[in-house]
Amino acid sequence: MKALLTTSALGLSLCAGAAFADTNACLITKTDTNPFFVKMKEGATAAAEQHGITLSTFAGKYDGDVETQVASVETCIASGAKGILITPTDSRALVPVITQARDAGILVIALDTQFEPADAADATFATDNFKAGVLIGQWARATMGDDAANAKIALLDLNASEVSVDYQRNNGFLQGFGIDIKDPTDIGDEDDPRIVGNDVTDGSPDGGRTAMENLLQIDPDINLVYTINEPAAAGAYEALKSFGKEEGVLIVSVDGGCPGVKDIAGGVIGATAMQFPLLMASKGVEAIATFAETGEKPQNTEGLDFYNTGVELVTDKPVEGLPSITSEEGLKKCWG
């Protein structure tokens, strides 16, 4: 199956002023429709222009499209790329082709989602996704107060593959809310009666809407909704609205994209944890430029198995003891 190239990369997209550059690199995202990955591409493209790197960009047709990502990596190997930046759609299934790329001397950097094992790539530039989940879980618990003991929780995850970013955010949220997690790398093995259930969304509004509808069929009195990202949160809100249940239900999420921050200002989302995909991508390109020049590989943040690009809690309903920024502040920083 041929790799799906984004519109701006039908072939190699030559960066301005670098037509004769001898350093090629690839950016492979999960999709080219999610605004998170659009911003990531902006960061990579700008950094490539700055460093005189010829950048090719690829994307899957949907979140979970392993086959297209594998084909994209194979294309990058064949083209003689010096480095590959990739947001793995399946943190386990892609390891064999990533190993092939590294064996070919290519620097491989995961963005946003770690491989399993993490050292399958040379480095990972990402938010601490577990911490992001903890922050929104702590916020939800503090916001609900005594009612947290009687919460009815819907968990809207990514997909059945349970990739690292999925279980890290989900289980971080549960821990932050005060729920005992069993296996930190598994989703859905908890026995807390407050959990109504888990469903998958593919990180999309349509998926969020369907998952929310499914869980409302199990318990129409859900009052707390965790979502893997803000597009899924928007879909969940539409489902709640169609049932006449949008009032009195807290929705929390992760990403901190500008549309999601606007949804906080509009009362759709109560709190979100902001990531910085533009920074992830630009740092990744910088690392490829350094590797091409010196052979030096990037180092992890001390005490972690990845390079931490930061996270901030965004809410217009702050709680005592939990640092946060407002939606107005968030709109000045979203996905920087």
Secondary structure, DSSP 4 states (H G I P E B T S, - for coil): ----B-GGGSS-BPPTT-TT---EEEEEES-SSSHHHHHHHHHHHHHHHHHT-EEEEEE-SSTT-HHHHHHHHHHHHHTT-SEEEE--SSTTTTHHHHHHHHHTT-EEEEESS--SSGGGSSEEEE--HHHHHHHHHHHHHHHHGGGGGG--EEEEES-TT--HHHHHHHHHHHHHHTPPPS-TT-SS----TTEEEEEE-TTSHHHHHHHHHHHHHH-TT--EEEESSHHHHHHHHHHHHHTT--TT-EEEEEE--HHHHHHHHTTS-SEEEE--HHHHHHHHHHHHHHHHHH-PPP-PPTTSSSEE---EEEESS--TTS--B-HHHHHTTTT-
